[in-house]
Amino acid sequence: MGQNQLQERLFKFSVDVIMGVRNLPKGREFQVVSHQILKSATSVGANYEEAQAAVSNADFSNKIAISLKEIRETNYWIRLILAISSKNDVWNSLEKESMELMKILGTIHSKTRKRFNK
């Protein structure tokens, strides 16, 4: 997968989470979860974008690590939404996408860390 493809995929993921949050119930528990997932989901792509302008290998590796942490957090919130919500079609596909993005970012982080630590 090319750099631009991953950037677009992360952007689309953020948009899809935002759209999914708009359709969640308005209860207090969903307000709290909505706030958390919006922060983490949009942070994944933002940190990946920052990594593309990294000033060093260490900076790049750090930004990718942050993206990886944020996608892991986002996956947690998605699983929580799935556990407490009755409308799961959108969230099931977002969970699958978050798992795939986690694997991709994990691979990038692992490779850059190995390269940086040599």
N, C-alpha and C positions, 0 to 999 in steps of 0.2 A: 504494500500500500504506500503510495507516495505521500509526501508531506502535505500537499494541498488537499488530497483526498481526506486525510485525517483531520485537517483543519475544518473542512466542510462538514465532516461527520460529527465532530464535536460541537460545531455551531448548531447543526440540525438537532442534535441531542438536547442542547440547552433550550432551543425553541420548543421542542416536543414536551419537555418537562414543564415549561412555562404554560403551554396550552393545556397540559394535563392538570396542572394545579388550578387553573381557572374553572375546571369542572368538578373539583372536589366539593364535598359538602361544606357548609360554613360554620360548623361546630368549632368550639374552642380548641379541641385536640387537633383538628385539621388545620386551624390557623397556625398553631405552633409548628406542626410538621411542614406545612407549606413554606413558612419562613425559612426553616432550616434547609429544606431541599432546594429552594430557589437559590440560596447562597452557595451551597456546595456544587450544584449542577452547573451553574453559570461560571463558577470558578475554575472548573476543569479546563474548559476551552480557553478561558482568559489566560491561565498560566501556561498552557501550551503555546498560545500566541506569543507570550513574553519569552518563552524558550527559543522561539525562532529568531529573536534579536539578542540572544545571550552574548555577553561580552567575553565569556571564557567557557571552557568545557565544564568547569565546576559550576558556573552559573546555569548552563544548560541542564546539567544533571539535577541540580537543585529544583529548577522549575518543573522538570518532568516528574520529580519525586513529589512535588506539591500536587501536580495534576493527578498523579496516582492516588495520593491520599484522599483527594477530593472526590474522585470517582468511587472509591471504596465507601466513603461516607454517603454519597448519593445513593449507592446501591443499598445501603442500610435503610435509608429513608424510604426508598421504593418498596423494600420488603415489608416495612412497617405499614405503609399505605395498603399494600396487598392484604396484610393481616387484618386491617380494621375497616376496609372499604368493600362495598358490594360491587362496585363498577371496576372490573379488573382488566378488561381487554387492553386498554392503552397501557396500563401499568405493567402488564405481563410482557408486552413487547419492549417497554423501557427497561425492565429488569434484564431481559435477554441482551439488549444493546449495551447496558452498563457492564454486564459480565464480559462481553466481547471487547469493549473499550478498556476494561481493566487488564485484560490479557495483553492487548496491544501496548498500552502504556507501561505495563510491567516488563514486557520484553525490551522496549526502548530503554527503560531505566536500567535494567540489568546489563544490557550491552554497553551503555554509556558509562556506567559505574566501573565495569571491568576495564574498559578502555582508559578511563580516567585514573584508575588505581595502578596501572602498569608503570 
